[in-house]
Amino acid sequence: MKRMVTVDAILMASGSSERYGRKNKLLEQFRGLALAEHTLKLACEAGVFGKVFFIAADPAVAVLAQGYPARVLRNEHPGRGARESIRLGAEASRADACLFFACDQPLLDIQTVARILEQAGTGKIVLPVWRGQRGGPVLFPRAFRDELRALGEGESGRAVMARHPDQLLEVEASGPGAMADVDTPGDFHLLGTY
C-alpha cells in the first residue's frame, strides 16, 4: 500500500525585482490579479497542500494573501536572496516534502503541479521541464530540508540540485506557458503570447 505523502506549498514572494526596474513586478496586474496572486490562488485552490506559506518582504505584497488560506511569513532579510525565503519555508514546514513556487509564473497550471505531486513519494527532487528547459516549481523531500536551511550566500535550491544530480526527477510541463516566468518588462509583455 502506497504511503500518503504530505506536501506544503512554499510561495516565495520576496524578490527585489531588480531586472524588472523600479516597480515591484509581483504587484503588476495580469488578467485581473497581481502577478503573485496567481500563484496564491493556484496553491490555495488546489486543495492538495497541507499548508500554504506565503513568504513576503514588501507589506504591499503580503496583503495579497488576505482572503486566502495561507500563512504569511515575513522575510526580514530579502537582500539575502532566494536562500532566505527557502530557509523560512523549510523551517516552517513539518510536511514530508515542500513544493517551492516562485511567484512570477502566472500561467503555471494545476496540470503541471499535479504531475510534480504525483512523484512526491519517490524521495526525489522533482521539477518540471519543457523541451529540455528546466523550471519551477520544485519539490524537495524532507531529506533535503537541512541542506535547504543551510544554503550559503548567493545559493538557491539550484545549488542543492547541482550537488545531487542523481536525485533529480523531471516531469513534463503542460506547455511553454506553464514555465514562463517574469524577470523583465519584456517577459511580462510576452505572457500574452502563450
Rosetta blueprint (number, residue, H / E / L):
1 M L
2 K L
3 R L
4 M L
5 V L
6 T L
7 V E
8 D E
9 A E
10 I E
11 L E
12 M E
13 A E
14 S L
15 G L
16 S L
17 S L
18 E H
19 R H
20 Y H
21 G L
22 R L
23 K L
24 N L
25 K H
26 L H
27 L H
28 E L
29 Q E
30 F E
31 R L
32 G L
33 L E
34 A E
35 L H
36 A H
37 E H
38 H H
39 T H
40 L H
41 K H
42 L H
43 A H
44 C H
45 E H
46 A H
47 G L
48 V L
49 F L
50 G L
51 K L
52 V E
53 F E
54 F E
55 I E
56 A E
57 A L
58 D L
59 P H
60 A H
61 V H
62 A H
63 V H
64 L H
65 A H
66 Q L
67 G L
68 Y L
69 P L
70 A L
71 R E
72 V E
73 L E
74 R E
75 N L
76 E L
77 H L
78 P H
79 G H
80 R H
81 G L
82 A H
83 R H
84 E H
85 S H
86 I H
87 R H
88 L H
89 G H
90 A H
91 E H
92 A H
93 S L
94 R L
95 A L
96 D L
97 A E
98 C E
99 L E
100 F E
101 F E
102 A E
103 C L
104 D L
105 Q L
106 P L
107 L L
108 L L
109 D L
110 I H
111 Q H
112 T H
113 V H
114 A H
115 R H
116 I H
117 L H
118 E L
119 Q L
120 A H
121 G H
122 T H
123 G L
124 K L
125 I E
126 V E
127 L E
128 P E
129 V E
130 W E
131 R L
132 G L
133 Q E
134 R E
135 G L
136 G L
137 P L
138 V E
139 L E
140 F E
141 P E
142 R H
143 A H
144 F H
145 R H
146 D H
147 E H
148 L H
149 R H
150 A L
151 L L
152 G L
153 E L
154 G L
155 E L
156 S L
157 G H
158 R H
159 A H
160 V H
161 M H
162 A H
163 R H
164 H L
165 P H
166 D H
167 Q H
168 L E
169 L E
170 E E
171 V E
172 E E
173 A L
174 S L
175 G L
176 P H
177 G H
178 A H
179 M H
180 A L
181 D L
182 V L
183 D L
184 T L
185 P H
186 G H
187 D H
188 F H
189 H H
190 L H
191 L H
192 G H
193 T H
194 Y L
